[in-house]
Amino acid sequence: MGKIFYIMGKSSSGKDTIYRKLQESENLKLGRLVLYTTRPIRDGEKEGQEYHFVDEAKYFEFDKAEKVIEARTYQTVYGPWTYFTADDGSVDLSKTSYLAIGTLESYQNLKAYYGVASLCPIYVEVEDGERLKRAIAREETQKEPHYEELCRRFLADAEDFSEEKLEQAGIEKRFFNKSLETCLSEITAYIKKRLIES
Ligand SMILES: Nc1ncnc2c1ncn2[C@@H]1O[C@H](COP(=O)(O)OP(=O)(O)OP(=O)(O)O)[C@@H](O)[C@H]1O
């Protein structure tokens, strides 16, 4: 059976960067499980790459059809943004393994939906000061930087990824993203090992 390799970490820990590199990796050949969001697309993002960018009506459509696996809404300074995973027919674990990005909460819900044996957590960590610098640098590249949202998210993450919650979710292994290259090679080796085991 295939596995869902689930990348998690606080904002600006490097999840998207790592996700893109692993997707490009010739020798892993992982399918993509793309989450949905109603938040506006950022400059440089592409539909279907980081997320499926949809409006609220689409979310309600999936919900009505009972196809929402997990959903969470953040009351941001720009209004409510919903992030969700939908059973949109793109996942077949009998055929392949997948790579996804999500939160600790969505990870727990996917475990309940697909079964604990199908999920494999990839938790990425960066020292807080360095992570904040990367977040600001990334925001500065945006046409309309959202600094308030950056601060809100930074504070919310401290709670959402508390040591207690990590322990509850059974996250033991951590991948430190100081050097991207080293972090990527450690994650790649880990995924290969887990693929052989499954
Ligand atoms: N090892 C690294 N060294 C320096 N910069 C890095 C490293 N890894 C990622 N970055 C940069 O840090 C910024 C944040 O990375 P990225 O957008 O991948 O984080 P993220 O975890 O997906 O954040 P979010 O959850 O907020 O979308 C980006 O500008 C990225 O280029």
The ligand as an SDF file (V2000), in Angstrom:
LIG
                    3D

 31 33  0  0  0  0  0  0  0  0999 V2000
   17.2730   26.3970    4.2560 N   0  0  0  0  0  0  0  0  0  0  0  0
   16.8680   27.6160    3.9040 C   0  0  0  0  0  0  0  0  0  0  0  0
   17.7180   28.6570    3.9940 N   0  0  0  0  0  0  0  0  0  0  0  0
   17.3310   29.9270    3.6840 C   0  0  0  0  0  0  0  0  0  0  0  0
   16.0960   30.2540    3.2460 N   0  0  0  0  0  0  0  0  0  0  0  0
   15.2020   29.2550    3.1260 C   0  0  0  0  0  0  0  0  0  0  0  0
   15.5350   27.8870    3.4380 C   0  0  0  0  0  0  0  0  0  0  0  0
   14.4490   27.1320    3.2320 N   0  0  0  0  0  0  0  0  0  0  0  0
   13.4730   27.9640    2.7900 C   0  0  0  0  0  0  0  0  0  0  0  0
   13.9310   29.2380    2.7270 N   0  0  0  0  0  0  0  0  0  0  0  0
   13.1810   30.4570    2.3450 C   0  0  0  0  0  0  0  0  0  0  0  0
   12.3400   30.7730    3.4490 O   0  0  0  0  0  0  0  0  0  0  0  0
   11.0890   31.3080    2.9800 C   0  0  0  0  0  0  0  0  0  0  0  0
    9.9600   30.4870    3.5560 C   0  0  0  0  0  0  0  0  0  0  0  0
    9.9690   29.2150    2.9150 O   0  0  0  0  0  0  0  0  0  0  0  0
    8.5920   28.5460    2.4240 P   0  0  0  0  0  0  0  0  0  0  0  0
    7.7480   29.5380    1.7300 O   0  0  0  0  0  0  0  0  0  0  0  0
    8.9770   27.2990    1.7090 O   0  0  0  0  0  0  0  0  0  0  0  0
    7.9640   28.2200    3.8810 O   0  0  0  0  0  0  0  0  0  0  0  0
    6.5720   27.5580    4.2800 P   0  0  0  0  0  0  0  0  0  0  0  0
    6.8680   26.6960    5.4670 O   0  0  0  0  0  0  0  0  0  0  0  0
    5.9510   26.9010    3.1230 O   0  0  0  0  0  0  0  0  0  0  0  0
    5.7370   28.8200    4.7580 O   0  0  0  0  0  0  0  0  0  0  0  0
    4.1450   29.0620    4.8120 P   0  0  0  0  0  0  0  0  0  0  0  0
    3.5610   27.9690    5.6680 O   0  0  0  0  0  0  0  0  0  0  0  0
    4.0150   30.3990    5.4740 O   0  0  0  0  0  0  0  0  0  0  0  0
    3.6370   29.0640    3.4050 O   0  0  0  0  0  0  0  0  0  0  0  0
   11.1400   31.3010    1.4630 C   0  0  0  0  0  0  0  0  0  0  0  0
   11.4880   32.5850    1.0090 O   0  0  0  0  0  0  0  0  0  0  0  0
   12.2500   30.2870    1.1500 C   0  0  0  0  0  0  0  0  0  0  0  0
   12.8950   30.5790   -0.0640 O   0  0  0  0  0  0  0  0  0  0  0  0
  1  2  1  0
  2  3  1  0
  2  7  2  0
  3  4  2  0
  4  5  1  0
  5  6  2  0
  6  7  1  0
  6 10  1  0
  7  8  1  0
  8  9  2  0
  9 10  1  0
 10 11  1  0
 11 12  1  0
 11 30  1  0
 12 13  1  0
 13 14  1  0
 13 28  1  0
 14 15  1  0
 15 16  1  0
 16 17  2  0
 16 18  1  0
 16 19  1  0
 19 20  1  0
 20 21  2  0
 20 22  1  0
 20 23  1  0
 23 24  1  0
 24 25  2  0
 24 26  1  0
 24 27  1  0
 28 29  1  0
 28 30  1  0
 30 31  1  0
M  END
$$$$
